[in-house]
Amino acid sequence: MVHSFQKFLRVRSADIVISLVGTTSLGFNLFLGSSMAEGKSMNSMRFGIAFSTLSAFIVSSLILIVGSGVDNKVSKSASSFSIERLSSLVKAITGEVGVYIFSLGFVAAALSSMLAVPLGAGLTIQSVFTDTEDESVEIGKGTQKSTFPKYIYIGLQIVMVIISIVVISSGVKPEHVIQLAQVVNGCILPFFSILLLLCINDSNFMGGENKQPILSNIVMIICVTITLFLAMNSIIDNIFGTFKNDTHFETIKLSCSGVISVLAMTLLLFFGQIYKKILPIN
C-alpha cells in the first residue's frame, strides 16, 4: 500500500496533484459564496457551497477521464495535450454533432471563467474594505456602507483582464500558466483552510446559535491536514528538486511532508483551542 502511494506521488507528479486539489473553483466557492451570502440562511448557504463543490469535483473527474482518453485512444505516441486531439476523440465517440456541442461548451466555460475571475477578486477585496453598520437580528436587514471606491473596484477588474491578455499574447503555453496558477493556489489553500477552521469555531464570529458540530470539525481537520500534506509535498519537491534522482528522495519527501502537516495541525488544535470543541473538556 505504501509502495502504491509513493508511486502515485512519484517524481514530477507533486505539482499535478496539488494543482488538482487547489482548483480555483474552490476559492471561488468561498469568496463568491461569502460575498453573496447576505440575506440568506445558514442552511441555504451550506447547500449552495456543497452543491457547487460537488459539481466541481464531478467536472474535474470527467476532465481527468477525457484527458486520459485522449492519450490512450487518439495518439499513443504523442505526449502533449491539445484541443485538436481532444476534438478528434469527441468526434470519434459522438460524431460531428458532438464536436459542435463540445465547442459551444468550451467557449461558454471560457467566457464564464473570464467573468468570474475579475468579479470574484473584486468582490473579495471590496468585502475586506467594507464596514457593516446598523446590523439587524433579522436575516437580510443589515445595511452596509462601502469604504472601497467604485473606480478602484472596476479598475482592479480591468487590470486583471489586461494581465491575462498580455500573458496570452506573449506566446507562453496556456497549460503552463494554468498549472502554475493552480499550484500556487494549492500551496496557499492550507493557509485559507486553517483560517476557515478557526473562524467556524469562533463563537464571536459565528454566533452562539451556529455552533460547529463535532463530526464537521473532525472532517474539516482531516481535510486541512491532507491539504497541508499535499502542499508541503509540492513545496519540498520544487525546492529540493535537484535530489530527485536519489533513490530515497521520495520516501524522505513524503515522510517530511507527513510530519510537518501533522505537527502543524497538532499545534493548531491546541493553540487555537479547537480541541475543546471536539473533546468533552470543560
C-alpha positions as CSV (number, residue, x, y, z in Angstrom):
1,M,0.0,0.0,0.0
2,V,2.8,2.4,0.9
3,H,4.6,1.5,-2.4
4,S,1.5,2.2,-4.4
5,F,1.0,5.6,-2.6
6,Q,4.6,6.5,-3.3
7,K,4.1,5.5,-7.0
8,F,1.0,7.8,-7.1
9,L,3.1,10.7,-5.8
10,R,6.1,9.9,-7.9
11,V,8.6,12.4,-9.1
12,R,7.1,15.2,-11.2
13,S,3.6,14.4,-10.2
14,A,3.5,16.5,-7.0
15,D,2.6,19.7,-8.9
16,I,-0.2,17.9,-10.8
17,V,-1.7,16.5,-7.6
18,I,-1.7,19.8,-5.7
19,S,-3.0,21.7,-8.8
20,L,-6.0,19.3,-9.0
21,V,-6.7,19.8,-5.3
22,G,-6.1,23.5,-5.4
23,T,-8.5,24.1,-8.3
24,T,-9.6,27.7,-8.4
25,S,-13.3,26.7,-8.3
26,L,-12.8,26.0,-4.5
27,G,-11.6,29.6,-3.9
28,F,-14.5,31.0,-5.9
29,N,-17.0,28.9,-3.9
30,L,-15.6,30.5,-0.8
31,F,-15.1,34.1,-2.0
32,L,-18.2,34.4,-4.2
33,G,-20.3,32.5,-1.7
34,S,-19.3,34.7,1.2
35,S,-19.9,37.8,-0.9
36,M,-23.4,36.7,-2.0
37,A,-24.4,35.2,1.3
38,E,-26.1,38.3,2.7
39,G,-29.7,37.8,3.4
40,K,-29.6,34.0,3.3
41,S,-29.9,31.4,6.0
42,M,-27.1,29.1,7.1
43,N,-28.8,26.0,5.6
44,S,-29.2,27.6,2.2
45,M,-25.6,28.8,2.3
46,R,-24.3,25.3,3.2
47,F,-26.4,23.7,0.4
48,G,-25.1,26.1,-2.2
49,I,-21.5,25.6,-1.2
50,A,-21.9,21.8,-1.0
51,F,-23.6,21.7,-4.4
52,S,-21.0,23.9,-6.2
53,T,-18.1,22.0,-4.6
54,L,-19.6,18.6,-5.6
55,S,-20.2,19.9,-9.1
56,A,-16.6,21.0,-9.3
57,F,-15.4,17.5,-8.2
58,I,-17.6,15.8,-10.8
59,V,-16.4,18.1,-13.6
60,S,-12.7,17.7,-12.5
61,S,-13.1,13.9,-12.6
62,L,-14.7,14.0,-16.0
63,I,-11.8,16.1,-17.3
64,L,-9.3,13.6,-16.0
65,I,-11.2,10.8,-17.7
66,V,-11.4,12.6,-21.0
67,G,-7.8,13.7,-20.8
68,S,-6.6,10.1,-20.2
69,G,-8.8,9.0,-23.2
70,V,-7.0,11.5,-25.4
71,D,-3.6,9.9,-24.7
72,N,-4.8,6.3,-24.9
73,K,-7.1,6.4,-27.9
74,V,-6.1,9.2,-30.2
75,S,-2.3,9.0,-30.3
76,K,-0.3,6.8,-28.0
77,S,3.0,8.2,-29.3
78,A,2.2,11.8,-28.6
79,S,2.6,13.1,-25.0
80,S,1.2,16.7,-25.2
81,F,-2.4,17.6,-24.8
82,S,-4.1,19.7,-27.4
83,I,-7.7,20.8,-28.2
84,E,-7.3,19.3,-31.7
85,R,-6.6,15.8,-30.2
86,L,-9.5,16.3,-27.8
87,S,-11.9,17.3,-30.5
88,S,-10.8,14.2,-32.5
89,L,-11.7,12.0,-29.6
90,V,-15.1,13.7,-29.2
91,K,-15.8,13.2,-32.9
92,A,-14.7,9.6,-32.8
93,I,-17.2,8.9,-30.0
94,T,-20.1,11.2,-30.6
95,G,-19.8,12.2,-34.2
96,E,-19.8,15.7,-35.9
97,V,-22.7,16.9,-33.7
98,G,-20.7,16.2,-30.5
99,V,-17.8,18.4,-31.8
100,Y,-20.2,21.4,-32.2
101,I,-21.7,20.8,-28.7
102,F,-18.2,20.5,-27.2
103,S,-17.0,23.7,-28.9
104,L,-20.1,25.6,-27.6
105,G,-19.5,24.3,-24.1
106,F,-15.8,25.1,-24.3
107,V,-16.4,28.7,-25.3
108,A,-19.1,29.1,-22.6
109,A,-16.7,27.8,-19.9
110,A,-14.0,30.2,-21.1
111,L,-16.4,33.2,-21.0
112,S,-17.7,32.3,-17.6
113,S,-14.2,32.0,-16.2
114,M,-13.2,35.3,-17.7
115,L,-16.1,36.9,-15.9
116,A,-15.8,35.0,-12.7
117,V,-12.1,35.7,-12.1
118,P,-12.1,39.6,-12.0
119,L,-15.6,39.6,-10.4
120,G,-14.5,37.3,-7.6
121,A,-11.3,39.2,-6.9
122,G,-13.2,42.5,-6.9
123,L,-15.9,41.2,-4.5
124,T,-13.3,39.7,-2.2
125,I,-11.2,42.9,-1.9
126,Q,-14.3,45.0,-1.6
127,S,-15.5,42.9,1.3
128,V,-12.2,43.5,3.1
129,F,-12.6,47.3,2.9
130,T,-16.3,47.3,3.8
131,D,-17.7,48.3,7.2
132,T,-21.0,46.8,8.3
133,E,-23.3,49.1,10.2
134,D,-26.8,49.0,11.6
135,E,-26.9,45.2,11.6
136,S,-30.3,43.7,12.5
137,V,-31.0,40.4,14.0
138,E,-33.4,39.6,11.2
139,I,-31.8,38.0,8.2
140,G,-31.2,40.3,5.3
141,K,-32.0,43.6,7.2
142,G,-28.4,44.7,7.7
143,T,-27.0,47.7,5.7
144,Q,-23.5,48.2,4.6
145,K,-21.5,51.3,3.8
146,S,-18.7,50.6,1.4
147,T,-15.4,52.3,2.0
148,F,-14.0,50.8,-1.1
149,P,-14.2,53.3,-4.1
150,K,-16.1,52.0,-7.1
151,Y,-13.4,53.2,-9.5
152,I,-10.8,51.1,-7.8
153,Y,-13.2,48.1,-7.9
154,I,-13.7,48.5,-11.6
155,G,-10.0,49.3,-12.2
156,L,-9.0,46.1,-10.5
157,Q,-11.1,44.1,-12.8
158,I,-9.7,45.9,-15.8
159,V,-6.1,45.3,-14.7
160,M,-6.7,41.6,-14.3
161,V,-8.2,41.4,-17.8
162,I,-5.2,43.3,-19.2
163,I,-2.7,40.9,-17.4
164,S,-4.4,37.9,-18.9
165,I,-4.3,39.4,-22.4
166,V,-0.6,40.2,-22.1
167,V,0.2,36.7,-20.9
168,I,-1.8,35.1,-23.7
169,S,-0.2,37.5,-26.3
170,S,3.3,36.7,-25.1
171,G,3.2,33.2,-26.6
172,V,3.5,31.3,-23.3
173,K,1.9,27.9,-23.4
174,P,-1.5,28.2,-21.7
175,E,-1.2,24.9,-19.9
176,H,2.0,26.0,-18.2
177,V,0.4,29.2,-17.0
178,I,-2.7,27.4,-15.8
179,Q,-0.6,24.8,-13.9
180,L,1.5,27.5,-12.3
181,A,-1.7,29.3,-11.1
182,Q,-3.2,26.0,-9.8
183,V,0.0,25.0,-8.0
184,V,0.3,28.4,-6.3
185,N,-3.4,28.3,-5.4
186,G,-3.0,24.8,-4.0
187,C,0.0,25.8,-1.8
188,I,-1.8,28.7,-0.2
189,L,-5.0,26.6,0.2
190,P,-3.9,25.2,3.6
191,F,-3.5,28.8,4.9
192,F,-7.1,29.7,4.0
193,S,-8.3,26.3,5.2
194,I,-6.7,26.9,8.6
195,L,-8.2,30.4,8.9
196,L,-11.6,29.0,7.9
197,L,-11.3,26.3,10.5
198,L,-10.5,28.9,13.2
199,C,-13.4,31.1,12.1
200,I,-16.1,28.5,12.1
201,N,-15.0,27.5,15.7
202,D,-15.1,31.1,16.9
203,S,-18.3,31.8,18.8
204,N,-17.8,35.5,18.4
205,F,-17.6,35.2,14.7
206,M,-20.3,32.5,14.1
207,G,-22.7,33.4,16.9
208,G,-23.9,31.1,19.7
209,E,-26.7,29.6,17.6
210,N,-24.4,28.4,14.8
211,K,-22.2,26.0,16.8
212,Q,-20.0,23.8,14.6
213,P,-20.9,20.0,15.0
214,I,-18.2,17.7,16.3
215,L,-18.3,15.5,13.2
216,S,-17.9,18.5,10.9
217,N,-14.9,19.6,12.9
218,I,-13.3,16.2,12.6
219,V,-13.9,16.1,8.8
220,M,-12.6,19.6,8.5
221,I,-9.4,18.8,10.4
222,I,-8.8,15.7,8.2
223,C,-9.2,17.8,5.1
224,V,-6.9,20.6,6.3
225,T,-4.3,18.0,7.2
226,I,-4.4,16.5,3.8
227,T,-4.1,19.9,2.0
228,L,-1.1,20.7,4.3
229,F,0.5,17.4,3.3
230,L,0.0,17.8,-0.4
231,A,1.2,21.5,-0.3
232,M,4.3,20.5,1.7
233,N,4.9,17.6,-0.8
234,S,4.8,20.1,-3.7
235,I,7.0,22.7,-2.0
236,I,9.7,20.2,-0.9
237,D,9.6,18.7,-4.4
238,N,10.3,22.0,-6.1
239,I,12.8,23.3,-3.6
240,F,14.9,20.2,-3.4
241,G,14.2,19.1,-7.0
242,T,18.0,18.6,-7.6
243,F,17.9,15.5,-5.4
244,K,15.1,13.7,-7.3
245,N,17.5,11.2,-8.7
246,D,18.2,10.0,-5.2
247,T,16.6,6.6,-4.6
248,H,15.4,7.7,-1.1
249,F,14.2,11.1,-2.1
250,E,10.5,10.2,-2.4
251,T,10.5,8.4,1.0
252,I,12.2,11.3,2.7
253,K,9.9,13.9,1.0
254,L,6.7,12.1,1.9
255,S,7.9,11.5,5.5
256,C,8.8,15.2,6.0
257,S,5.5,16.3,4.5
258,G,3.6,14.0,6.8
259,V,5.5,15.0,9.9
260,I,5.2,18.7,9.2
261,S,1.5,18.6,8.4
262,V,0.6,16.5,11.5
263,L,2.8,18.7,13.7
264,A,1.3,21.9,12.3
265,M,-2.3,20.6,12.9
266,T,-1.4,19.5,16.4
267,L,-0.1,22.9,17.3
268,L,-3.2,24.5,15.7
269,L,-5.6,22.3,17.7
270,F,-4.1,23.2,21.0
271,F,-3.1,26.9,20.4
272,G,-6.3,27.5,18.6
273,Q,-8.2,25.7,21.4
274,I,-10.2,23.7,18.7
275,Y,-9.6,20.6,20.7
276,K,-12.1,21.9,23.3
277,K,-14.8,21.8,20.5
278,I,-14.1,18.1,19.9
279,L,-13.1,16.6,23.2
280,P,-15.5,16.7,26.2
281,I,-13.3,19.1,28.2
282,N,-14.8,21.9,30.2
